[in-house]
Amino acid sequence: MKRREFITLLGGAAAGWPRAVHAQQVAMPTVGLLLAGAPKPLQAALAGFRRGLAESGYVEGQNVTIEYRFAEGRVDRLPALAADLVRREVAVLVVSSPDGTFAAKQATATIPIVFSIGGDPVQLGLIASLSRPGGNVTGVFQFTAALEAKRLGLLHEMVPKATTLAALVHANYSPAETQVRDMRDAAARLGIQLLVLTANSESDFDAVFATLAQQGADGLLVCASPFFYSRHEQLVAHAARHAVPAIYEWREIAAAGGLMSYGTSLADAYQQAGAYAGRILRGAKPADLPAVQSTKFEFVINLRTAKTLGLDIPANLLSFVDEVIE
């Protein structure tokens, strides 16, 4: 082959490379990940999600791409973020929080949706039933919003002489009404007064803790909410400043200095969601995948915080606890 012919052939081949590379990129599926919270507190959850995807052979950057969207705890941002991911024609849309799932359902009736949420998806009307979700939606029920009564009981055991306990509710969170009802029922059974406080922005926190002190509440239950989880460092700091024993939903909050946490494993729930997303990428349909319930529960006590508050941990709680952070 003559030199000129070789150069011409090489140039023609090179001209086709970008198109070939572009074709490979288009062929690589994209998962849209719409999270109600903020990036930093969700790192363990994101790692769990990637592990779940890997169970089906999907590795980010190798044979799947992930488009991340974070609402930073602001419910009002979810519809626009969901619509953006739908416009990008993602192969599957993975969402957290009931509000995120409602936004995703409103944005698409065809793209498969996998949720990982704390509220009961059947009670909220997101799916027909756990065993037969129907439509284009399935996912993981984390139980977090359904555990408020249990958390209130654990807080009462930590401060058994308490006559009044407070609960902080994110009023804009879809399961809020159910959370309040469950806690009022639990307070009646425990024979204590329940002070229900609400917050929808960080600017509300000072007033919340001032009211808590004025009313003489002996402890605080911070209810499950992506908004509160996104701002748990501020809430833990407020509780420490006011010397208030408090219980939260996730282990990560106890690790950050919160007194106690009780809930399912966040990383485990997102791993389950990742596994479902991987199965859908391989051809499974959401209607054929029963919604699953988290089964790994964690009760965590921060011993250093307990000592700072001057609390002796009751023996019955120590026998039940899964982890004591020292």
C-alpha positions, -999 to 999 in steps of 0.1 A, spaced: 0 0 0 14 34 -9 19 60 18 -8 84 4 -33 55 3 -25 46 39 -29 81 52 -63 84 34 -75 51 48 -63 61 83 -81 95 81 -113 78 70 -112 54 100 -104 82 124 -134 102 111 -156 73 122 -142 70 157 -163 98 173 -195 83 159 -185 49 172 -177 63 206 -210 83 206 -229 52 197 -214 33 227 -223 62 250 -259 62 238 -261 25 243 -249 28 279 -281 30 301 -286 59 325 -302 56 359 -318 88 372 -313 91 410 -336 116 426 -329 121 463 -349 143 486 -319 149 509 -284 164 506 -253 147 492 -231 146 523 -254 128 547 -263 103 520 -228 89 511 -234 56 529 -268 53 511 -252 60 477 -225 34 483 -252 9 491 -271 18 460 -240 12 438 -235 -22 455 -271 -31 447 -265 -22 410 -233 -43 410 -254 -73 420 -268 -72 384 -234 -65 369 -237 -27 365 -208 -5 375 -210 32 373 -188 46 346 -182 12 330 -216 0 317 -241 24 334 -242 61 341 -260 77 370 -276 112 369 -278 126 404 -303 151 416 -306 163 452 -335 183 466 -316 192 498 -347 185 519 -369 210 499 -401 192 488 -410 220 464 -379 212 442 -389 176 436 -413 180 406 -388 201 385 -360 176 393 -381 146 384 -392 163 351 -356 171 342 -346 134 346 -376 123 325 -366 147 297 -332 131 298 -349 98 290 -333 78 318 -338 40 316 -350 38 352 -359 65 378 -349 58 414 -365 81 440 -364 87 477 -393 100 499 -430 97 492 -430 132 478 -403 123 453 -423 93 442 -454 114 437 -433 138 416 -419 110 396 -453 94 389 -466 128 378 -436 132 354 -439 98 337 -462 69 333 -438 48 312 -403 50 327 -398 24 355 -398 40 390 -380 24 420 -387 41 453 -369 39 486 -392 56 511 -401 58 548 -439 61 544 -462 32 537 -465 32 499 -499 14 500 -514 37 526 -501 67 507 -516 54 474 -484 51 455 -490 14 447 -519 -10 448 -503 -35 471 -468 -47 482 -471 -80 464 -487 -66 433 -476 -29 429 -490 -26 394 -481 1 368 -445 14 365 -437 17 402 -421 -6 428 -394 -3 454 -384 -5 491 -405 5 521 -380 15 548 -405 18 576 -389 49 590 -420 71 592 -439 41 606 -416 38 636 -424 70 655 -444 52 682 -415 28 688 -391 57 690 -413 76 715 -414 45 737 -376 42 736 -372 78 745 -395 74 774 -375 44 786 -343 66 785 -361 93 806 -387 73 825 -396 101 849 -406 123 820 -442 136 820 -440 156 788 -421 146 756 -419 167 725 -420 156 688 -407 177 660 -426 171 627 -418 183 592 -453 196 583 -447 195 545 -437 158 546 -464 136 532 -466 110 561 -467 138 587 -504 134 596 -499 96 601 -468 103 622 -486 126 645 -516 102 649 -493 73 658 -473 94 683 -505 107 700 -518 71 704 -484 60 718 -483 89 743 -518 80 755 -506 44 762 -475 57 780 -496 81 801 -475 112 791 -482 146 775 -471 150 739 -460 184 726 -461 185 688 -438 211 672 -434 217 635 -406 231 613 -404 237 576 -371 256 574 -339 259 593 -351 293 605 -377 275 626 -353 256 647 -345 284 672 -382 289 679 -388 251 682 -362 247 709 -372 278 727 -408 265 729 -396 231 740 -377 247 769 -407 270 778 -431 241 779 -407 220 801 -405 190 777 -381 163 791 -371 149 757 -375 152 720 -384 129 692 -372 142 658 -395 125 634 -384 109 601 -381 133 573 -355 139 545 -356 176 555 -345 169 591 -320 143 580 -304 168 556 -300 192 585 -293 167 613 -261 183 623 -279 215 632 -306 196 651 -280 177 671 -262 209 679 -295 225 691 -303 195 713 -268 196 728 -270 234 734 -303 230 752 -293 197 770 -323 179 755 -323 141 752 -333 133 717 -340 103 695 -337 102 657 -343 79 627 -309 69 614 -277 55 629 -257 82 612 -273 108 634 -264 90 666 -228 87 652 -229 125 646 -236 131 683 -273 124 686 -283 106 718 -302 77 702 -315 65 669 -339 37 659 -347 27 624 -338 5 595 -304 5 578 -302 33 552 -274 17 533 -293 -16 532 -325 0 519 -306 17 491 -288 -15 482 -322 -31 478 -333 -3 456 -301 -6 435 -307 -43 431 -342 -36 418 -328 -9 394 -303 -34 381 -330 -61 375 -351 -36 356 -321 -26 334 -318 -63 326 -354 -64 315 -376 -70 345 -408 -49 348 -418 -30 379 -452 -46 380 -436 -80 383 -413 -70 412 -431 -70 446 -423 -40 468 -400 -51 496 -398 -41 532 -366 -34 550 -358 -61 576 -326 -48 592 -333 -26 622 -307 -7 642 -310 8 677 -280 29 685 -270 48 717 -242 74 718 -226 68 753 -206 101 752 -238 121 746 -256 102 774 -228 110 798 -228 147 788 -265 148 796 -260 131 829 -281 101 819 -277 65 831 -287 41 804 -313 17 818 -304 -20 817 -333 -29 796 -322 -5 768 -286 -19 770 -300 -54 765 -318 -43 734 -293 -19 718 -275 -30 686 -246 -6 690 -232 17 717 -210 45 703 -183 55 727 
